[in-house]
Amino acid sequence: MKTIGILMFVILAILLIFTGREDTQEVDTTTTQTPQKTYLDTPTNTYKRQVEALSISNTLQNPVNSYMDSRVDAIGNSRKSVNVANKRMKEQDKAMEDFIK
């Protein structure tokens, strides 16, 4: 029993020694950074940034309205497709009646 306690103490001491050590990182100061691409402030870039900022701000201000607008658009599109399908069915029915006569 005494040897097991000493063995556990030695193992614990070894673990503490290895975990207490700090790893140091070497810093390489001889590397140079590649030059970054410069941003040209042209009217086109400015306009694109303004449009993007405006769309983001509108979405942030009215997230529910944009969601509801998309739902209303989806409902309108489905109604249009149903109307087209109904017209097609009426034309097919009319063609079948003409064929039978």
C-alpha positions as CSV (number, residue, x, y, z in Angstrom):
1,M,0.0,0.0,0.0
2,K,2.9,2.3,0.8
3,T,4.6,1.6,-2.6
4,I,1.3,2.5,-4.4
5,G,1.1,5.8,-2.6
6,I,4.8,6.6,-3.5
7,L,4.2,5.6,-7.1
8,M,1.2,7.8,-7.4
9,F,3.1,10.7,-5.8
10,V,5.9,10.3,-8.3
11,I,3.5,10.1,-11.3
12,L,1.7,13.2,-10.0
13,A,5.0,15.1,-9.6
14,I,6.0,14.2,-13.1
15,L,2.7,15.4,-14.5
16,L,3.0,18.7,-12.6
17,I,6.5,19.3,-13.8
18,F,5.5,18.8,-17.5
19,T,2.3,20.8,-17.3
20,G,3.8,23.7,-15.4
21,R,6.3,24.4,-18.2
22,E,5.5,27.4,-20.4
23,D,5.9,27.1,-24.2
24,T,7.6,30.1,-25.7
25,Q,7.0,31.1,-29.3
26,E,9.8,32.4,-31.4
27,V,9.0,35.6,-33.2
28,D,10.5,36.0,-36.6
29,T,11.2,39.7,-37.3
30,T,12.8,39.3,-40.7
31,T,9.6,38.6,-42.6
32,T,8.0,41.4,-44.5
33,Q,4.3,41.8,-45.2
34,T,3.1,41.9,-48.8
35,P,1.7,45.3,-49.8
36,Q,-2.0,45.4,-49.6
37,K,-4.2,46.4,-52.5
38,T,-5.1,50.0,-52.4
39,Y,-8.8,51.0,-52.4
40,L,-9.7,53.5,-55.2
41,D,-12.5,55.7,-54.2
42,T,-14.2,56.1,-57.6
43,P,-17.9,57.1,-58.0
44,T,-18.8,53.6,-58.9
45,N,-17.3,52.1,-55.8
46,T,-18.9,54.9,-53.7
47,Y,-22.3,54.3,-55.2
48,K,-22.0,50.5,-54.6
49,R,-21.0,51.0,-51.0
50,Q,-24.0,53.4,-50.5
51,V,-26.5,51.0,-52.0
52,E,-25.1,48.2,-49.9
53,A,-25.3,50.3,-46.7
54,L,-28.8,51.4,-47.5
55,S,-30.0,47.9,-48.1
56,I,-28.4,46.7,-44.9
57,S,-29.9,49.6,-42.9
58,N,-33.4,49.0,-44.4
59,T,-33.2,45.3,-43.5
60,L,-32.1,46.1,-40.0
61,Q,-34.8,48.7,-39.5
62,N,-37.6,46.7,-40.9
63,P,-36.8,43.0,-40.8
64,V,-40.4,42.1,-40.3
65,N,-41.6,44.2,-43.2
66,S,-39.0,42.7,-45.6
67,Y,-40.1,39.2,-44.4
68,M,-43.8,40.0,-44.9
69,D,-43.1,41.6,-48.3
70,S,-41.4,38.4,-49.4
71,R,-44.3,36.3,-48.1
72,V,-46.9,38.6,-49.9
73,D,-44.8,38.3,-53.1
74,A,-44.8,34.5,-52.7
75,I,-48.6,34.4,-52.3
76,G,-49.0,36.6,-55.4
77,N,-46.8,34.4,-57.4
78,S,-48.7,31.3,-56.3
79,R,-52.0,32.9,-57.2
80,K,-50.7,33.7,-60.7
81,S,-49.5,30.2,-61.2
82,V,-52.9,28.8,-60.1
83,N,-54.6,31.2,-62.5
84,V,-52.4,30.0,-65.4
85,A,-53.0,26.3,-64.4
86,N,-56.8,27.0,-64.3
87,K,-56.7,28.6,-67.8
88,R,-54.7,25.6,-69.2
89,M,-57.3,23.2,-67.7
90,K,-60.2,25.1,-69.2
91,E,-58.5,25.1,-72.6
92,Q,-57.9,21.3,-72.3
93,D,-61.5,20.7,-71.3
94,K,-62.7,22.8,-74.2
95,A,-60.4,20.9,-76.6
96,M,-61.7,17.6,-75.3
97,E,-65.3,18.7,-75.8
98,D,-64.6,19.8,-79.3
99,F,-62.8,16.5,-80.0
100,I,-65.7,14.4,-78.7
101,K,-68.3,16.3,-80.8
